[in-house]
Amino acid sequence: MSWVSFHSTVAAEEMAFGEVEGDEIVFRGDGAERSWSGTRRRNLPAAVTPHTTHHDVRIDLAVEGELG
């Protein structure tokens, strides 16, 4: 089997959210049980509140999954 690996970082001096919708990564297929994703956040709670401004924000995202 083959794997896909995606890592990304977003940083901002200031970040605010208008309407907040769900954020979810869903794995489907035979490799779903061996796939994972996760975030590490700085100055940003796991559940953000609409119209709240956050400062000195950083989000690290990792997604790894089996293909096929």
N, C-alpha and C positions, 0 to 999 in steps of 0.2 A: 504494500500500500504506500501511497505518497502522502506527504504532509504539506500543509500550508501554514505559514507563520507570519503574522502581521503584528507589528509593534508601532505605536505612534505616540507622540507627545504634543500636547497643546499647552501653551503658557500665555498668560495675559496679565497686564497690570490691573485691569478691571473687567469684570464679566457680570452681566445681568441677564435674566431670563424673563420673557414675557409670559406667554402661556406655557405651562409645563406639561408635556405629554410623557408617556412611558418610554423608557429606553430599555430595550431587551435584545440580546443576541440569541438566536435560536439555531441550534444545530439539528439537521435532519439526516436521515439515512443510516446506513450501517455503521458509520464512524462516529455517530453522535455521542455515544457513551464514552468515547476516548478523546473527546474534544473539550476545550475549556476556553473561558475568557475571564478577564479580571481587570480592574482598574486600581490605581493608586492615586489618591487625590491630595493636594495641598490647598488648604484654605477654601475647600468646597465640600459641603456635606454630601452624603450619599443621596439624600432626597432634598433637592433644592426647592426653595419657596419662590413663587412668582413675584416679580417686581422687587427682588432683593438684590443688591449689588454686592459682589464679593471682590476682594482685592488680593493682588499677588497670587494668582491662581495657577496651578499646574495640574494637568491630568495626564497620567501615563496609562495607555491602553495596550493590552496584549490579548491576541486571539490566536489560538492554535487549534487546528483540526485535521482529522484524517480525511483524505479524499478517496472516494470510491467505495 
